[in-house]
Amino acid sequence: MRKQIAAANWKMNLTLQQGEQLLDALLAKEYNLSVNRVAVFAVPSPYLAMAQQKIKDVQHVFIAAQNCYSKKSGAYTGEVSVEMLTSLGVQFVVLGHSERREYFAESNKFLADKLDIALEYRITPIFCCGEPLGIREAGTQNEFVAKQLEDSLFHLDEEAVQKVVIAYEPIWAIGTGKTATSAQAQQMHAYLRSVLASKYGDTVAGNISILYGGSVKANNAVELFSQPDVDGGLVGGASLIADEFTAIINALK
């Protein structure tokens, strides 16, 4: 059974004290989590140690970094290495988020290097892909996201690629006033799985969790997560509200 994952992406939000309060509120809730039904909190780098301490005795809850660098160590001022993340006990890292691609010009090749080093250190990458509005309006979204997968993932062998979690972000539906339907989410998730199957076969593709990252909220999570190829969500704004994210976690299959 594929892992069903509710992943919170706090982005560049909250003070340390606010982050502690939010985690305390969330961890006080009741969840039906299991080996295949987990919650992940991608917190800002300064809060990783605090967050890791908070969840150390909580089962099926994990902390993620929002980014890492492609080198083990060195003169890269301001960057965070996977070795640092491992030393904190961090088990997940978000890579290739649309904001990183857009604002920091992260390329598919650069992200391939980040994937490699994360996997080398046994950190699970949550690899983001997705198309902007212009690509969606041109009807070339399939080719666009297929190239993202091919350029960043297809050098991996079957064993390694099954350790990657994919998050599909319909960038055109985030903050644009346009809405992606659950049917559109399922359509793209099924297509992404078919791209993986073309390279690795149906069995391998069927083992890879694909999360939806398009404005998941408490009021649409059940419908989205009920889609056969949607294995949870990568959640932005709604993850900053304890009751909202609680409902999202409980909406997992």
TORKOL-4160 file (C-alpha; in steps of 0.2 Angstrom, whole numbers, padded with zeros to 4 digits, m for minus):
253
<pt num="1" X="0000" Y="0000" Z="0000"/>
<pt num="2" X="0006" Y="0017" Z="m0005"/>
<pt num="3" X="0010" Y="0029" Z="0010"/>
<pt num="4" X="m0004" Y="0042" Z="0012"/>
<pt num="5" X="0004" Y="0058" Z="0017"/>
<pt num="6" X="m0002" Y="0075" Z="0024"/>
<pt num="7" X="0013" Y="0087" Z="0022"/>
<pt num="8" X="0012" Y="0104" Z="0030"/>
<pt num="9" X="0023" Y="0117" Z="0021"/>
<pt num="10" X="0025" Y="0132" Z="0033"/>
<pt num="11" X="0035" Y="0142" Z="0020"/>
<pt num="12" X="0043" Y="0158" Z="0027"/>
<pt num="13" X="0029" Y="0160" Z="0041"/>
<pt num="14" X="0028" Y="0160" Z="0060"/>
<pt num="15" X="0040" Y="0166" Z="0074"/>
<pt num="16" X="0048" Y="0152" Z="0084"/>
<pt num="17" X="0035" Y="0155" Z="0098"/>
<pt num="18" X="0021" Y="0154" Z="0085"/>
<pt num="19" X="0028" Y="0138" Z="0078"/>
<pt num="20" X="0029" Y="0130" Z="0095"/>
<pt num="21" X="0011" Y="0134" Z="0099"/>
<pt num="22" X="0005" Y="0127" Z="0082"/>
<pt num="23" X="0014" Y="0111" Z="0084"/>
<pt num="24" X="0008" Y="0109" Z="0102"/>
<pt num="25" X="m0010" Y="0112" Z="0096"/>
<pt num="26" X="m0008" Y="0100" Z="0082"/>
<pt num="27" X="0001" Y="0086" Z="0092"/>
<pt num="28" X="m0013" Y="0087" Z="0105"/>
<pt num="29" X="m0026" Y="0082" Z="0093"/>
<pt num="30" X="m0032" Y="0064" Z="0089"/>
<pt num="31" X="m0027" Y="0056" Z="0073"/>
<pt num="32" X="m0028" Y="0038" Z="0066"/>
<pt num="33" X="m0010" Y="0038" Z="0059"/>
<pt num="34" X="m0001" Y="0022" Z="0054"/>
<pt num="35" X="0014" Y="0016" Z="0045"/>
<pt num="36" X="0005" Y="0020" Z="0029"/>
<pt num="37" X="m0004" Y="0036" Z="0035"/>
<pt num="38" X="0008" Y="0049" Z="0041"/>
<pt num="39" X="0009" Y="0068" Z="0044"/>
<pt num="40" X="0025" Y="0078" Z="0039"/>
<pt num="41" X="0029" Y="0096" Z="0045"/>
<pt num="42" X="0040" Y="0106" Z="0033"/>
<pt num="43" X="0046" Y="0120" Z="0045"/>
<pt num="44" X="0058" Y="0134" Z="0042"/>
<pt num="45" X="0076" Y="0129" Z="0045"/>
<pt num="46" X="0079" Y="0139" Z="0061"/>
<pt num="47" X="0065" Y="0128" Z="0069"/>
<pt num="48" X="0070" Y="0111" Z="0064"/>
<pt num="49" X="0078" Y="0107" Z="0080"/>
<pt num="50" X="0063" Y="0113" Z="0090"/>
<pt num="51" X="0051" Y="0103" Z="0079"/>
<pt num="52" X="0061" Y="0087" Z="0079"/>
<pt num="53" X="0062" Y="0088" Z="0098"/>
<pt num="54" X="0043" Y="0090" Z="0099"/>
<pt num="55" X="0039" Y="0075" Z="0089"/>
<pt num="56" X="0053" Y="0063" Z="0095"/>
<pt num="57" X="0040" Y="0052" Z="0105"/>
<pt num="58" X="0026" Y="0054" Z="0092"/>
<pt num="59" X="0023" Y="0039" Z="0080"/>
<pt num="60" X="0020" Y="0042" Z="0062"/>
<pt num="61" X="0024" Y="0061" Z="0062"/>
<pt num="62" X="0039" Y="0067" Z="0054"/>
<pt num="63" X="0049" Y="0084" Z="0051"/>
<pt num="64" X="0054" Y="0090" Z="0034"/>
<pt num="65" X="0066" Y="0103" Z="0029"/>
<pt num="66" X="0060" Y="0115" Z="0015"/>
<pt num="67" X="0076" Y="0114" Z="0005"/>
<pt num="68" X="0094" Y="0108" Z="0005"/>
<pt num="69" X="0109" Y="0111" Z="m0005"/>
<pt num="70" X="0117" Y="0099" Z="m0018"/>
<pt num="71" X="0134" Y="0097" Z="m0009"/>
<pt num="72" X="0139" Y="0088" Z="0007"/>
<pt num="73" X="0148" Y="0103" Z="0014"/>
<pt num="74" X="0159" Y="0118" Z="0010"/>
<pt num="75" X="0159" Y="0137" Z="0007"/>
<pt num="76" X="0141" Y="0139" Z="0003"/>
<pt num="77" X="0136" Y="0153" Z="0015"/>
<pt num="78" X="0118" Y="0152" Z="0020"/>
<pt num="79" X="0114" Y="0135" Z="0013"/>
<pt num="80" X="0109" Y="0119" Z="0023"/>
<pt num="81" X="0117" Y="0102" Z="0019"/>
<pt num="82" X="0109" Y="0085" Z="0021"/>
<pt num="83" X="0123" Y="0081" Z="0033"/>
<pt num="84" X="0116" Y="0094" Z="0044"/>
<pt num="85" X="0098" Y="0088" Z="0042"/>
<pt num="86" X="0103" Y="0070" Z="0046"/>
<pt num="87" X="0112" Y="0076" Z="0062"/>
<pt num="88" X="0095" Y="0083" Z="0068"/>
<pt num="89" X="0086" Y="0067" Z="0064"/>
<pt num="90" X="0076" Y="0075" Z="0049"/>
<pt num="91" X="0069" Y="0062" Z="0038"/>
<pt num="92" X="0061" Y="0072" Z="0024"/>
<pt num="93" X="0066" Y="0087" Z="0013"/>
<pt num="94" X="0055" Y="0097" Z="0000"/>
<pt num="95" X="0064" Y="0099" Z="m0016"/>
<pt num="96" X="0059" Y="0109" Z="m0032"/>
<pt num="97" X="0045" Y="0118" Z="m0025"/>
<pt num="98" X="0037" Y="0130" Z="m0038"/>
<pt num="99" X="0043" Y="0145" Z="m0028"/>
<pt num="100" X="0061" Y="0138" Z="m0027"/>
<pt num="101" X="0060" Y="0135" Z="m0046"/>
<pt num="102" X="0053" Y="0153" Z="m0050"/>
<pt num="103" X="0062" Y="0164" Z="m0037"/>
<pt num="104" X="0079" Y="0155" Z="m0036"/>
<pt num="105" X="0079" Y="0148" Z="m0054"/>
<pt num="106" X="0082" Y="0130" Z="m0048"/>
<pt num="107" X="0084" Y="0119" Z="m0064"/>
<pt num="108" X="0079" Y="0101" Z="m0067"/>
<pt num="109" X="0097" Y="0096" Z="m0067"/>
<pt num="110" X="0101" Y="0105" Z="m0051"/>
<pt num="111" X="0086" Y="0096" Z="m0043"/>
<pt num="112" X="0093" Y="0080" Z="m0049"/>
<pt num="113" X="0109" Y="0083" Z="m0039"/>
<pt num="114" X="0099" Y="0087" Z="m0024"/>
<pt num="115" X="0089" Y="0072" Z="m0025"/>
<pt num="116" X="0104" Y="0061" Z="m0026"/>
<pt num="117" X="0112" Y="0068" Z="m0011"/>
<pt num="118" X="0096" Y="0067" Z="m0001"/>
<pt num="119" X="0094" Y="0049" Z="m0005"/>
<pt num="120" X="0112" Y="0046" Z="m0002"/>
<pt num="121" X="0109" Y="0052" Z="0016"/>
<pt num="122" X="0093" Y="0042" Z="0017"/>
<pt num="123" X="0082" Y="0057" Z="0018"/>
<pt num="124" X="0065" Y="0056" Z="0008"/>
<pt num="125" X="0063" Y="0069" Z="m0005"/>
<pt num="126" X="0046" Y="0077" Z="m0008"/>
<pt num="127" X="0049" Y="0081" Z="m0026"/>
<pt num="128" X="0038" Y="0095" Z="m0033"/>
<pt num="129" X="0033" Y="0097" Z="m0051"/>
<pt num="130" X="0019" Y="0106" Z="m0060"/>
<pt num="131" X="0015" Y="0119" Z="m0073"/>
<pt num="132" X="0011" Y="0138" Z="m0073"/>
<pt num="133" X="m0004" Y="0146" Z="m0081"/>
<pt num="134" X="0003" Y="0149" Z="m0098"/>
<pt num="135" X="0008" Y="0131" Z="m0100"/>
<pt num="136" X="m0010" Y="0125" Z="m0094"/>
<pt num="137" X="m0018" Y="0137" Z="m0106"/>
<pt num="138" X="m0007" Y="0131" Z="m0120"/>
<pt num="139" X="m0012" Y="0113" Z="m0117"/>
<pt num="140" X="0006" Y="0107" Z="m0115"/>
<pt num="141" X="0005" Y="0103" Z="m0097"/>
<pt num="142" X="0008" Y="0084" Z="m0099"/>
<pt num="143" X="0024" Y="0087" Z="m0109"/>
<pt num="144" X="0030" Y="0100" Z="m0096"/>
<pt num="145" X="0028" Y="0089" Z="m0081"/>
<pt num="146" X="0034" Y="0074" Z="m0090"/>
<pt num="147" X="0051" Y="0083" Z="m0093"/>
<pt num="148" X="0052" Y="0088" Z="m0075"/>
<pt num="149" X="0051" Y="0070" Z="m0070"/>
<pt num="150" X="0062" Y="0064" Z="m0084"/>
<pt num="151" X="0076" Y="0077" Z="m0081"/>
<pt num="152" X="0076" Y="0075" Z="m0062"/>
<pt num="153" X="0071" Y="0057" Z="m0058"/>
<pt num="154" X="0075" Y="0046" Z="m0073"/>
<pt num="155" X="0093" Y="0043" Z="m0069"/>
<pt num="156" X="0088" Y="0034" Z="m0053"/>
<pt num="157" X="0086" Y="0015" Z="m0052"/>
<pt num="158" X="0070" Y="0006" Z="m0048"/>
<pt num="159" X="0075" Y="0005" Z="m0029"/>
<pt num="160" X="0080" Y="0023" Z="m0027"/>
<pt num="161" X="0065" Y="0030" Z="m0037"/>
<pt num="162" X="0053" Y="0021" Z="m0025"/>
<pt num="163" X="0060" Y="0031" Z="m0011"/>
<pt num="164" X="0054" Y="0048" Z="m0018"/>
<pt num="165" X="0038" Y="0056" Z="m0014"/>
<pt num="166" X="0031" Y="0067" Z="m0029"/>
<pt num="167" X="0020" Y="0082" Z="m0026"/>
<pt num="168" X="0010" Y="0089" Z="m0040"/>
<pt num="169" X="0008" Y="0108" Z="m0039"/>
<pt num="170" X="m0005" Y="0116" Z="m0052"/>
<pt num="171" X="0004" Y="0133" Z="m0051"/>
<pt num="172" X="m0010" Y="0140" Z="m0062"/>
<pt num="173" X="m0023" Y="0137" Z="m0048"/>
<pt num="174" X="m0013" Y="0144" Z="m0034"/>
<pt num="175" X="m0017" Y="0162" Z="m0030"/>
<pt num="176" X="m0024" Y="0165" Z="m0048"/>
<pt num="177" X="m0043" Y="0164" Z="m0044"/>
<pt num="178" X="m0044" Y="0148" Z="m0055"/>
<pt num="179" X="m0048" Y="0132" Z="m0047"/>
<pt num="180" X="m0042" Y="0114" Z="m0051"/>
<pt num="181" X="m0056" Y="0101" Z="m0049"/>
<pt num="182" X="m0053" Y="0085" Z="m0040"/>
<pt num="183" X="m0055" Y="0077" Z="m0058"/>
<pt num="184" X="m0041" Y="0088" Z="m0065"/>
<pt num="185" X="m0030" Y="0083" Z="m0050"/>
<pt num="186" X="m0034" Y="0064" Z="m0053"/>
<pt num="187" X="m0031" Y="0066" Z="m0072"/>
<pt num="188" X="m0013" Y="0074" Z="m0069"/>
<pt num="189" X="m0009" Y="0061" Z="m0055"/>
<pt num="190" X="m0014" Y="0047" Z="m0066"/>
<pt num="191" X="m0003" Y="0054" Z="m0080"/>
<pt num="192" X="0012" Y="0056" Z="m0069"/>
<pt num="193" X="0010" Y="0038" Z="m0063"/>
<pt num="194" X="0009" Y="0033" Z="m0082"/>
<pt num="195" X="0025" Y="0043" Z="m0085"/>
<pt num="196" X="0034" Y="0034" Z="m0071"/>
<pt num="197" X="0027" Y="0017" Z="m0077"/>
<pt num="198" X="0034" Y="0020" Z="m0095"/>
<pt num="199" X="0051" Y="0020" Z="m0087"/>
<pt num="200" X="0050" Y="0009" Z="m0072"/>
<pt num="201" X="0034" Y="m0002" Z="m0075"/>
<pt num="202" X="0017" Y="m0002" Z="m0067"/>
<pt num="203" X="0023" Y="m0010" Z="m0051"/>
<pt num="204" X="0036" Y="0002" Z="m0047"/>
<pt num="205" X="0025" Y="0017" Z="m0052"/>
<pt num="206" X="0011" Y="0010" Z="m0041"/>
<pt num="207" X="0022" Y="0011" Z="m0026"/>
<pt num="208" X="0026" Y="0029" Z="m0027"/>
<pt num="209" X="0016" Y="0042" Z="m0017"/>
<pt num="210" X="0010" Y="0057" Z="m0027"/>
<pt num="211" X="0003" Y="0071" Z="m0017"/>
<pt num="212" X="m0008" Y="0086" Z="m0022"/>
<pt num="213" X="m0002" Y="0103" Z="m0019"/>
<pt num="214" X="m0015" Y="0115" Z="m0026"/>
<pt num="215" X="m0024" Y="0124" Z="m0012"/>
<pt num="216" X="m0029" Y="0109" Z="m0001"/>
<pt num="217" X="m0041" Y="0114" Z="0013"/>
<pt num="218" X="m0052" Y="0106" Z="0026"/>
<pt num="219" X="m0067" Y="0108" Z="0015"/>
<pt num="220" X="m0060" Y="0100" Z="m0001"/>
<pt num="221" X="m0047" Y="0087" Z="0006"/>
<pt num="222" X="m0059" Y="0072" Z="0007"/>
<pt num="223" X="m0064" Y="0074" Z="m0011"/>
<pt num="224" X="m0047" Y="0076" Z="m0017"/>
<pt num="225" X="m0039" Y="0062" Z="m0007"/>
<pt num="226" X="m0053" Y="0050" Z="m0012"/>
<pt num="227" X="m0046" Y="0051" Z="m0030"/>
<pt num="228" X="m0037" Y="0034" Z="m0033"/>
<pt num="229" X="m0020" Y="0042" Z="m0038"/>
<pt num="230" X="m0020" Y="0056" Z="m0025"/>
<pt num="231" X="m0010" Y="0050" Z="m0010"/>
<pt num="232" X="m0012" Y="0065" Z="0001"/>
<pt num="233" X="m0007" Y="0083" Z="0000"/>
<pt num="234" X="0007" Y="0096" Z="0001"/>
<pt num="235" X="m0002" Y="0110" Z="0011"/>
<pt num="236" X="0002" Y="0128" Z="0012"/>
<pt num="237" X="m0009" Y="0141" Z="0020"/>
<pt num="238" X="m0021" Y="0129" Z="0028"/>
<pt num="239" X="m0007" Y="0120" Z="0037"/>
<pt num="240" X="m0004" Y="0136" Z="0048"/>
<pt num="241" X="m0021" Y="0133" Z="0056"/>
<pt num="242" X="m0022" Y="0119" Z="0068"/>
<pt num="243" X="m0041" Y="0114" Z="0065"/>
<pt num="244" X="m0039" Y="0115" Z="0046"/>
<pt num="245" X="m0023" Y="0104" Z="0046"/>
<pt num="246" X="m0031" Y="0092" Z="0058"/>
<pt num="247" X="m0046" Y="0090" Z="0046"/>
<pt num="248" X="m0034" Y="0087" Z="0032"/>
<pt num="249" X="m0024" Y="0074" Z="0041"/>
<pt num="250" X="m0040" Y="0065" Z="0045"/>
<pt num="251" X="m0045" Y="0066" Z="0027"/>
<pt num="252" X="m0031" Y="0054" Z="0022"/>
<pt num="253" X="m0037" Y="0037" Z="0015"/>
